[in-house]
Amino acid sequence: MEGVSENTYFRTHPLTQERISFFNEKITNQKSTTTPNLDKRLERIQAKLYAYLSELPQVLKKYPLNQTSTEATIAHAVYYMRQRNLNSSLKYIEKLLSQEPENPYFWELKAQALLEASNPKEASLAYSQALKLKPNSDIYKINYAETLLATEPSRKDKLSLIPMLEHANRNSNNPEAYHLLGRIHNDIGQFGISNYYLAEYYHLIGNDNFAQKMLTKALKTPLREDIQLRAEDLKQKLSQKIKKETLL
């Protein structure tokens, strides 16, 4: 496939055969103790991983274009996605959705393809559908929010994302959720709350120096009572961590 311009992610994150073998081994070992329905899902995950992680010629060697199984169709969709061939990728994804229209993972795959094609508006609609089908997925909430923010949404739409991201945070304490909350509050002019969320974000990714700077800014501004309490808790955490590091 000479001349194909691949996504920079795949150029800057080389994925070796060793890593592919690791995923395959994990899936194979897990399959030995699972039900047939779960085995089918694992095979689909395996196909998607293989298509993402392998060299492009190897994808078609393992899943030739004349294969029509669900696993092969997933691999073909990812194969064309990596080449930025949106029309071909979507052709295979629409085939998957025609067979299983209520499968959130296929809607997620569609969203990913649309994002690769720099179409966040359509991608946000696909993520929205995935989220409707799997409403408890914190990852879908975060991906949907991130994608919607790329469409320059209205203030109303931005405000609608806040409780969803807060819920995702309560479940998983995800750094990206804090980052997005910081971004949204900055966009709507609530700079103190934005600085608090960014402090939490930097703390979670291990940059406590920057977390301290953002938290200091946040505490210099009037905050909602619940945010004030959380900011004070973070201040205590950072202080305790600094004391521990000083003793070492």
C-alpha positions as a Python dict, from the first residue, in 0.01 Angstrom:
ca = {
    (1, 'M'): (0, 0, 0),
    (2, 'E'): (268, 248, -99),
    (3, 'G'): (174, 613, -110),
    (4, 'V'): (-97, 578, 154),
    (5, 'S'): (-86, 858, 414),
    (6, 'E'): (-163, 706, 749),
    (7, 'N'): (-286, 884, 1060),
    (8, 'T'): (1, 1036, 1258),
    (9, 'Y'): (-105, 830, 1560),
    (10, 'F'): (11, 515, 1387),
    (11, 'R'): (341, 670, 1287),
    (12, 'T'): (419, 808, 1632),
    (13, 'H'): (296, 502, 1823),
    (14, 'P'): (473, 206, 1658),
    (15, 'L'): (290, -115, 1734),
    (16, 'T'): (500, -427, 1721),
    (17, 'Q'): (418, -789, 1654),
    (18, 'E'): (509, -856, 2017),
    (19, 'R'): (227, -628, 2132),
    (20, 'I'): (-16, -787, 1888),
    (21, 'S'): (80, -1132, 2020),
    (22, 'F'): (24, -1009, 2374),
    (23, 'F'): (-334, -899, 2296),
    (24, 'N'): (-405, -1221, 2108),
    (25, 'E'): (-272, -1433, 2393),
    (26, 'K'): (-480, -1246, 2651),
    (27, 'I'): (-794, -1288, 2442),
    (28, 'T'): (-724, -1656, 2369),
    (29, 'N'): (-668, -1732, 2738),
    (30, 'Q'): (-985, -1552, 2835),
    (31, 'K'): (-1189, -1733, 2570),
    (32, 'S'): (-1115, -2068, 2730),
    (33, 'T'): (-1333, -1979, 3030),
    (34, 'T'): (-1611, -1778, 2865),
    (35, 'T'): (-1956, -1836, 2717),
    (36, 'P'): (-2016, -1854, 2339),
    (37, 'N'): (-2167, -1501, 2333),
    (38, 'L'): (-1865, -1358, 2510),
    (39, 'D'): (-1634, -1555, 2282),
    (40, 'K'): (-1799, -1382, 1986),
    (41, 'R'): (-1742, -1042, 2141),
    (42, 'L'): (-1379, -1124, 2216),
    (43, 'E'): (-1326, -1230, 1854),
    (44, 'R'): (-1461, -894, 1742),
    (45, 'I'): (-1229, -711, 1981),
    (46, 'Q'): (-942, -920, 1852),
    (47, 'A'): (-1026, -828, 1491),
    (48, 'K'): (-1045, -457, 1574),
    (49, 'L'): (-717, -465, 1766),
    (50, 'Y'): (-542, -658, 1492),
    (51, 'A'): (-660, -411, 1229),
    (52, 'Y'): (-541, -118, 1441),
    (53, 'L'): (-209, -263, 1549),
    (54, 'S'): (-83, -458, 1250),
    (55, 'E'): (97, -341, 939),
    (56, 'L'): (-166, -269, 674),
    (57, 'P'): (-71, -558, 440),
    (58, 'Q'): (-100, -800, 733),
    (59, 'V'): (-457, -689, 801),
    (60, 'L'): (-575, -801, 458),
    (61, 'K'): (-365, -1114, 478),
    (62, 'K'): (-550, -1221, 792),
    (63, 'Y'): (-886, -1078, 686),
    (64, 'P'): (-902, -1083, 301),
    (65, 'L'): (-1155, -850, 141),
    (66, 'N'): (-1358, -1148, 18),
    (67, 'Q'): (-1431, -1249, 377),
    (68, 'T'): (-1774, -1134, 495),
    (69, 'S'): (-1784, -1236, 861),
    (70, 'T'): (-1855, -970, 1122),
    (71, 'E'): (-1496, -990, 1245),
    (72, 'A'): (-1363, -939, 890),
    (73, 'T'): (-1600, -649, 831),
    (74, 'I'): (-1474, -478, 1147),
    (75, 'A'): (-1116, -529, 1034),
    (76, 'H'): (-1194, -390, 688),
    (77, 'A'): (-1360, -81, 838),
    (78, 'V'): (-1053, -10, 1051),
    (79, 'Y'): (-819, -89, 762),
    (80, 'Y'): (-977, 182, 546),
    (81, 'M'): (-1008, 418, 842),
    (82, 'R'): (-632, 404, 887),
    (83, 'Q'): (-592, 506, 525),
    (84, 'R'): (-829, 797, 574),
    (85, 'N'): (-1061, 645, 316),
    (86, 'L'): (-1383, 746, 487),
    (87, 'N'): (-1623, 631, 217),
    (88, 'S'): (-1485, 277, 215),
    (89, 'S'): (-1463, 261, 594),
    (90, 'L'): (-1822, 380, 634),
    (91, 'K'): (-1941, 126, 378),
    (92, 'Y'): (-1827, -154, 608),
    (93, 'I'): (-1949, 21, 923),
    (94, 'E'): (-2296, 74, 773),
    (95, 'K'): (-2302, -296, 691),
    (96, 'L'): (-2232, -372, 1057),
    (97, 'L'): (-2504, -129, 1170),
    (98, 'S'): (-2757, -275, 926),
    (99, 'Q'): (-2701, -612, 1094),
    (100, 'E'): (-2693, -482, 1452),
    (101, 'P'): (-2836, -129, 1469),
    (102, 'E'): (-2844, -133, 1849),
    (103, 'N'): (-2482, -229, 1896),
    (104, 'P'): (-2312, 70, 2067),
    (105, 'Y'): (-1966, -50, 1968),
    (106, 'F'): (-2051, -16, 1599),
    (107, 'W'): (-2178, 339, 1657),
    (108, 'E'): (-1854, 411, 1841),
    (109, 'L'): (-1660, 277, 1542),
    (110, 'K'): (-1857, 507, 1313),
    (111, 'A'): (-1776, 803, 1538),
    (112, 'Q'): (-1407, 714, 1528),
    (113, 'A'): (-1408, 697, 1148),
    (114, 'L'): (-1582, 1034, 1123),
    (115, 'L'): (-1332, 1188, 1363),
    (116, 'E'): (-1044, 1053, 1156),
    (117, 'A'): (-1204, 1233, 861),
    (118, 'S'): (-1221, 1558, 1062),
    (119, 'N'): (-1599, 1554, 1083),
    (120, 'P'): (-1670, 1612, 1454),
    (121, 'K'): (-2030, 1720, 1397),
    (122, 'E'): (-2133, 1385, 1248),
    (123, 'A'): (-1903, 1204, 1492),
    (124, 'S'): (-2082, 1364, 1788),
    (125, 'L'): (-2414, 1233, 1657),
    (126, 'A'): (-2269, 882, 1632),
    (127, 'Y'): (-2127, 905, 1985),
    (128, 'S'): (-2464, 1032, 2105),
    (129, 'Q'): (-2630, 722, 1963),
    (130, 'A'): (-2367, 497, 2122),
    (131, 'L'): (-2431, 669, 2455),
    (132, 'K'): (-2806, 618, 2426),
    (133, 'L'): (-2745, 247, 2380),
    (134, 'K'): (-2486, 230, 2659),
    (135, 'P'): (-2577, 516, 2895),
    (136, 'N'): (-2352, 405, 3179),
    (137, 'S'): (-2033, 419, 2975),
    (138, 'D'): (-1806, 688, 3120),
    (139, 'I'): (-1575, 661, 2819),
    (140, 'Y'): (-1863, 733, 2583),
    (141, 'K'): (-1964, 1035, 2792),
    (142, 'I'): (-1612, 1174, 2775),
    (143, 'N'): (-1568, 1099, 2404),
    (144, 'Y'): (-1907, 1250, 2323),
    (145, 'A'): (-1827, 1565, 2520),
    (146, 'E'): (-1485, 1602, 2363),
    (147, 'T'): (-1628, 1555, 2014),
    (148, 'L'): (-1919, 1793, 2069),
    (149, 'L'): (-1683, 2063, 2196),
    (150, 'A'): (-1495, 2041, 1867),
    (151, 'T'): (-1812, 2158, 1688),
    (152, 'E'): (-1820, 2500, 1860),
    (153, 'P'): (-2148, 2425, 2043),
    (154, 'S'): (-2382, 2677, 2199),
    (155, 'R'): (-2357, 2778, 2564),
    (156, 'K'): (-2667, 2566, 2630),
    (157, 'D'): (-2501, 2259, 2481),
    (158, 'K'): (-2186, 2320, 2684),
    (159, 'L'): (-2388, 2349, 3005),
    (160, 'S'): (-2562, 2020, 2925),
    (161, 'L'): (-2225, 1843, 2927),
    (162, 'I'): (-2135, 1946, 3283),
    (163, 'P'): (-2359, 1703, 3480),
    (164, 'M'): (-2270, 1421, 3241),
    (165, 'L'): (-1897, 1474, 3293),
    (166, 'E'): (-1945, 1515, 3667),
    (167, 'H'): (-2119, 1180, 3672),
    (168, 'A'): (-1835, 1023, 3477),
    (169, 'N'): (-1593, 1169, 3731),
    (170, 'R'): (-1777, 1025, 4027),
    (171, 'N'): (-1752, 680, 3871),
    (172, 'S'): (-1396, 677, 3744),
    (173, 'N'): (-1209, 996, 3843),
    (174, 'N'): (-1093, 1030, 3483),
    (175, 'P'): (-836, 1305, 3417),
    (176, 'E'): (-985, 1388, 3077),
    (177, 'A'): (-1325, 1454, 3235),
    (178, 'Y'): (-1163, 1713, 3464),
    (179, 'H'): (-983, 1864, 3166),
    (180, 'L'): (-1305, 1898, 2971),
    (181, 'L'): (-1489, 2045, 3271),
    (182, 'G'): (-1211, 2300, 3307),
    (183, 'R'): (-1240, 2388, 2942),
    (184, 'I'): (-1619, 2424, 2954),
    (185, 'H'): (-1618, 2644, 3264),
    (186, 'N'): (-1350, 2861, 3108),
    (187, 'D'): (-1560, 2897, 2792),
    (188, 'I'): (-1865, 3012, 2992),
    (189, 'G'): (-1663, 3257, 3200),
    (190, 'Q'): (-1646, 3066, 3530),
    (191, 'F'): (-1270, 3096, 3563),
    (192, 'G'): (-1234, 3003, 3929),
    (193, 'I'): (-1420, 2675, 3881),
    (194, 'S'): (-1222, 2616, 3562),
    (195, 'N'): (-896, 2655, 3752),
    (196, 'Y'): (-1015, 2410, 4017),
    (197, 'Y'): (-1097, 2142, 3760),
    (198, 'L'): (-766, 2197, 3585),
    (199, 'A'): (-589, 2160, 3919),
    (200, 'E'): (-758, 1821, 3962),
    (201, 'Y'): (-657, 1729, 3607),
    (202, 'Y'): (-291, 1814, 3657),
    (203, 'H'): (-287, 1635, 3992),
    (204, 'L'): (-421, 1316, 3834),
    (205, 'I'): (-165, 1320, 3554),
    (206, 'G'): (117, 1370, 3805),
    (207, 'N'): (199, 1737, 3749),
    (208, 'D'): (149, 1859, 4105),
    (209, 'N'): (347, 2179, 4056),
    (210, 'F'): (102, 2297, 3793),
    (211, 'A'): (-188, 2160, 3997),
    (212, 'Q'): (-78, 2378, 4289),
    (213, 'K'): (-59, 2686, 4066),
    (214, 'M'): (-408, 2631, 3926),
    (215, 'L'): (-550, 2556, 4270),
    (216, 'T'): (-399, 2874, 4416),
    (217, 'K'): (-569, 3073, 4140),
    (218, 'A'): (-898, 2895, 4205),
    (219, 'L'): (-894, 2962, 4580),
    (220, 'K'): (-841, 3334, 4520),
    (221, 'T'): (-1185, 3357, 4357),
    (222, 'P'): (-1535, 3306, 4499),
    (223, 'L'): (-1639, 2943, 4446),
    (224, 'R'): (-1960, 2749, 4486),
    (225, 'E'): (-1976, 2580, 4823),
    (226, 'D'): (-1935, 2229, 4683),
    (227, 'I'): (-1641, 2336, 4466),
    (228, 'Q'): (-1485, 2522, 4759),
    (229, 'L'): (-1496, 2204, 4971),
    (230, 'R'): (-1345, 1994, 4693),
    (231, 'A'): (-1075, 2254, 4635),
    (232, 'E'): (-988, 2249, 5006),
    (233, 'D'): (-968, 1869, 4994),
    (234, 'L'): (-730, 1887, 4699),
    (235, 'K'): (-522, 2149, 4881),
    (236, 'Q'): (-487, 1909, 5173),
    (237, 'K'): (-390, 1620, 4944),
    (238, 'L'): (-122, 1826, 4774),
    (239, 'S'): (10, 1952, 5107),
    (240, 'Q'): (34, 1598, 5248),
    (241, 'K'): (212, 1479, 4936),
    (242, 'I'): (466, 1761, 4956),
    (243, 'K'): (532, 1677, 5323),
    (244, 'K'): (592, 1310, 5236),
    (245, 'E'): (829, 1399, 4957),
    (246, 'T'): (1018, 1635, 5190),
    (247, 'L'): (1069, 1355, 5444),
    (248, 'L'): (1207, 1115, 5185),
}
